């Protein structure tokens, strides 16, 4: 038969064991809630990325946003870069050949003569040599002459603020069709990802997946860039013509809610050293 002291020790031990059990249960519940919270956070982040991807790319095969490899931490030596432009016959193509593998590092300025006036882009060949090299090549072939900017996205309609151009076959007539599916018949790798913040005036490549850059590009006319992940090659900044982009943005859309009412036709593209 247990003595009074033994009974007290037993009760104390059982009380301690109950306390420890409740503590273990609380810790397990806290850990489970933390895992659930982290999972929800990941889902929210992924949802935001998917939204940005959908907004920039729409239903087009070529200019859709896409995931890209993380930018390299080592600095790029553009003088040692050899560019590759493999054949890519997806979508509606206008073939004029392929650029040389050795990039033109003297191409620092792009002048877009448009139906609304001149837009000047200061380019970054040392940060995006193969991208700038492609533009210099295509401009030399009059590739962009007569093309129309086919896609307008505003913060009210998609959270972004961009005008997309560079599809050689786009009609931009408000009827949709194959607008946004055109390209030069080759692709090239992503560059300078994360190397330039997507702010007002930045010009970057549209794409349909990792390393699928072609001829389509977009110009940012707004300041809201949080919903745009670093998955598009930024290669320049508008130094003249932002008033044109603002005018186009204010004009709104045609019937397809994509093509701008204020038509922007590119008459000529000139690439040169910055004057």
C-alpha positions as CSV (number, residue, x, y, z in Angstrom):
1,X,0.0,0.0,0.0
2,X,1.4,3.4,-1.0
3,X,2.2,5.9,1.7
4,X,1.0,9.5,1.7
5,X,4.4,10.7,0.4
6,X,4.5,8.1,-2.3
7,X,1.0,9.1,-3.4
8,X,2.0,12.7,-3.6
9,X,5.0,11.9,-5.7
10,X,2.9,9.8,-8.0
11,X,0.3,12.6,-8.4
12,X,3.1,15.1,-9.1
13,X,4.7,12.8,-11.7
14,X,1.3,12.3,-13.5
15,X,0.7,16.1,-13.4
16,X,4.2,16.7,-14.9
17,X,3.6,14.0,-17.6
18,X,0.3,15.7,-18.5
19,X,2.0,19.1,-18.8
20,X,4.7,17.7,-21.0
21,X,2.1,16.0,-23.2
22,X,0.2,19.2,-23.7
23,X,3.4,21.1,-24.5
24,X,4.3,18.5,-27.1
25,X,0.8,18.8,-28.6
26,X,1.1,22.6,-28.7
27,X,4.5,22.5,-30.4
28,X,3.2,20.0,-33.0
29,X,0.2,22.2,-33.7
30,X,2.4,25.3,-34.0
31,X,4.7,23.6,-36.4
32,X,1.8,22.3,-38.5
33,X,0.3,25.8,-38.7
34,X,3.7,27.2,-39.8
35,X,3.9,24.6,-42.5
36,X,0.4,25.4,-43.7
37,X,1.2,29.1,-43.6
38,X,4.4,28.6,-45.6
39,X,2.5,26.5,-48.2
40,X,-0.2,29.2,-48.6
41,X,2.6,31.8,-49.0
42,X,4.2,29.8,-51.8
43,X,0.8,29.3,-53.5
44,X,0.2,33.1,-53.3
45,X,3.7,33.8,-54.8
46,X,3.2,31.3,-57.6
47,X,-0.2,32.7,-58.3
48,X,1.3,36.2,-58.6
49,X,3.9,34.9,-61.0
50,X,1.3,33.1,-63.1
51,X,-0.8,36.2,-63.2
52,X,2.2,38.2,-64.5
53,X,3.0,35.5,-67.0
54,X,-0.6,35.5,-68.3
55,X,-0.8,39.2,-68.5
56,X,2.3,39.8,-70.5
57,X,2.0,36.8,-72.8
58,X,-1.8,36.6,-73.3
59,X,-2.7,33.7,-75.6
60,X,0.2,34.3,-78.0
61,X,2.7,31.6,-78.7
62,X,5.8,33.8,-78.9
63,X,5.5,36.8,-76.7
64,X,4.3,35.0,-73.6
65,X,6.2,35.5,-70.4
66,X,8.3,32.5,-69.3
67,X,10.6,31.2,-66.6
68,X,14.3,31.8,-67.0
69,X,17.4,30.7,-65.3
70,X,18.7,32.7,-62.4
71,X,21.1,35.5,-63.4
72,X,24.7,34.6,-63.0
73,X,26.6,36.2,-60.1
74,X,29.8,36.5,-62.2
75,X,30.1,39.6,-64.3
76,X,29.6,39.3,-68.1
77,X,32.5,39.9,-70.4
78,X,30.7,40.9,-73.6
79,X,33.9,40.9,-75.6
80,X,34.2,37.2,-75.2
81,X,30.5,36.3,-75.9
82,X,29.6,34.1,-78.9
83,X,25.9,34.4,-79.7
84,X,23.8,31.5,-80.9
85,X,20.6,31.9,-82.8
86,X,19.1,28.4,-83.4
87,X,16.2,27.9,-85.8
88,X,12.8,28.4,-84.3
89,X,10.0,28.1,-86.8
90,X,7.1,28.3,-84.3
91,X,4.3,30.8,-85.1
92,X,4.2,33.1,-88.1
93,X,7.7,33.8,-89.3
94,X,9.4,36.3,-91.4
95,X,12.9,35.0,-92.2
96,X,15.7,37.2,-93.1
97,X,18.6,35.0,-92.0
98,X,20.4,34.9,-88.7
99,X,22.7,37.4,-87.0
100,X,26.4,36.8,-86.8
101,X,27.8,35.0,-83.7
102,X,30.1,37.9,-82.8
103,X,27.9,40.6,-81.3
104,X,28.1,44.2,-82.4
105,X,29.1,46.0,-79.2
106,X,29.1,49.4,-80.9
107,X,25.3,49.4,-81.3
108,X,24.2,51.6,-78.4
109,X,21.2,53.5,-79.7
110,X,18.0,52.4,-81.5
111,X,15.8,54.9,-83.2
112,X,12.2,53.9,-83.9
113,X,10.6,56.1,-86.5
114,X,6.9,55.6,-86.0
115,X,3.6,57.0,-87.2
116,X,3.3,58.8,-83.9
117,X,6.9,60.2,-83.9
118,X,10.4,59.1,-83.0
119,X,11.2,56.8,-80.0
120,X,14.8,56.6,-79.1
121,X,16.2,53.7,-77.0
122,X,19.6,53.8,-75.4
123,X,20.7,50.1,-75.5
124,X,23.1,48.1,-73.3
125,X,25.2,45.9,-75.6
126,X,27.7,45.2,-72.7
127,X,24.9,43.7,-70.6
128,X,22.7,42.1,-73.3
129,X,25.1,41.7,-76.3
130,X,23.2,39.0,-78.2
131,X,19.9,40.8,-77.8
132,X,21.3,44.1,-79.1
133,X,23.1,42.2,-81.8
134,X,19.9,40.7,-83.0
135,X,18.2,44.1,-83.2
136,X,21.1,45.5,-85.1
137,X,20.9,42.6,-87.6
138,X,17.1,42.8,-88.0
139,X,17.2,46.6,-88.4
140,X,19.8,46.2,-91.1
141,X,17.4,43.9,-93.0
142,X,14.5,46.4,-92.7
143,X,12.7,43.7,-90.7
144,X,10.6,46.1,-88.6
145,X,9.7,48.4,-91.3
146,X,5.9,48.6,-91.7
147,X,5.1,46.6,-88.6
148,X,2.6,47.6,-86.0
149,X,2.7,47.5,-82.2
150,X,-0.1,45.1,-81.5
151,X,-0.5,44.8,-77.7
152,X,-1.3,47.4,-75.1
153,X,-1.6,46.5,-71.4
154,X,-2.5,49.1,-68.8
155,X,-2.7,48.8,-65.0
156,X,-6.5,48.9,-65.2
157,X,-6.6,45.8,-67.5
158,X,-3.6,43.8,-66.4
159,X,-1.6,45.3,-63.7
160,X,1.2,46.2,-66.0
161,X,1.9,49.2,-68.3
162,X,3.4,48.1,-71.5
163,X,3.2,48.5,-75.3
164,X,4.4,45.4,-77.2
165,X,5.8,45.5,-80.7
166,X,8.0,43.6,-83.1
167,X,5.6,41.0,-84.6
168,X,6.3,41.2,-88.3
169,X,2.9,39.9,-89.2
170,X,0.7,41.6,-86.7
171,X,-2.2,43.6,-88.0
172,X,-3.2,45.3,-84.8
173,X,-6.7,45.9,-86.1
174,X,-8.7,44.8,-83.1
175,X,-9.6,41.5,-84.6
176,X,-7.0,39.4,-82.8
177,X,-6.1,36.7,-85.3
178,X,-2.5,35.7,-85.1
179,X,-1.2,38.9,-83.6
180,X,1.6,38.2,-81.2
181,X,2.7,34.9,-82.9
182,X,5.2,36.3,-85.3
183,X,9.0,36.0,-85.2
184,X,12.2,35.9,-87.2
185,X,12.5,32.2,-87.5
186,X,15.2,32.0,-84.8
187,X,15.5,32.3,-81.1
188,X,18.2,33.3,-78.6
189,X,19.0,33.0,-74.9
190,X,17.9,35.2,-72.1
191,X,20.3,37.9,-70.9
192,X,20.7,40.4,-68.1
193,X,17.9,38.9,-66.0
194,X,17.7,40.9,-62.8
195,X,20.4,43.3,-64.1
196,X,18.0,46.1,-64.7
197,X,14.8,46.9,-62.7
198,X,11.6,47.1,-64.8
199,X,10.8,50.8,-64.4
200,X,9.2,53.4,-66.6
201,X,11.0,53.6,-69.9
202,X,12.7,50.2,-69.8
203,X,12.6,48.1,-73.0
204,X,12.7,44.3,-72.7
205,X,12.1,41.2,-74.7
206,X,8.8,39.3,-74.8
207,X,9.1,35.6,-75.0
208,X,7.1,32.3,-74.9
209,X,9.4,30.4,-72.6
210,X,12.9,30.1,-71.3
211,X,15.4,31.2,-73.9
212,X,12.8,31.8,-76.7
213,X,13.5,35.5,-77.5
214,X,12.8,36.5,-81.1
215,X,11.9,39.9,-82.4
216,X,9.0,41.0,-80.1
217,X,9.7,43.5,-77.4
218,X,7.8,45.7,-75.0
219,X,8.2,49.3,-73.7
220,X,7.2,50.1,-70.1
221,X,5.3,53.3,-69.7
222,X,4.2,52.9,-66.0
223,X,6.0,52.7,-62.7
224,X,4.2,49.6,-61.3
225,X,6.5,46.7,-61.8
226,X,6.0,44.5,-58.7
227,X,3.9,42.0,-60.6
228,X,6.6,41.5,-63.3
229,X,9.2,38.9,-62.4
230,X,12.8,39.1,-63.7
231,X,12.1,36.7,-66.6
232,X,12.4,39.1,-69.6
233,X,15.7,40.4,-71.0
234,X,16.0,44.1,-70.4
235,X,18.2,45.7,-73.0
236,X,17.6,49.4,-73.1
237,X,15.8,52.5,-71.8
238,X,13.7,55.1,-73.7
239,X,15.5,58.4,-73.8
240,X,13.0,60.1,-76.1
241,X,9.4,59.4,-76.9
242,X,7.8,58.6,-73.5
243,X,5.1,61.1,-74.4
244,X,4.2,58.9,-77.4
245,X,3.7,55.9,-75.1
246,X,1.6,57.9,-72.7
247,X,-0.6,59.1,-75.5
248,X,-1.1,55.5,-76.8
249,X,-1.9,54.4,-73.2
250,X,-4.6,57.1,-72.8
251,X,-6.1,56.2,-76.1
252,X,-7.3,52.8,-74.9
253,X,-8.1,49.7,-76.9
254,X,-9.8,48.5,-80.0
255,X,-12.5,45.8,-80.0
256,X,-10.2,43.0,-78.9
257,X,-9.2,44.9,-75.8
258,X,-5.6,44.3,-76.8
259,X,-4.6,46.4,-79.8
260,X,-4.2,50.1,-79.1
261,X,-6.7,52.6,-80.6
262,X,-3.8,55.0,-81.3
263,X,-2.1,53.0,-84.0
264,X,1.7,52.8,-83.7
265,X,3.3,51.7,-87.0
266,X,7.1,51.4,-87.1
267,X,8.2,53.0,-90.3
268,X,12.0,52.5,-89.8
269,X,14.5,51.3,-87.2
270,X,18.0,52.7,-87.2
271,X,20.8,51.3,-85.0
272,X,23.9,53.3,-84.3
273,X,26.5,54.4,-81.8
274,X,25.1,56.9,-79.4
275,X,25.4,60.4,-80.7
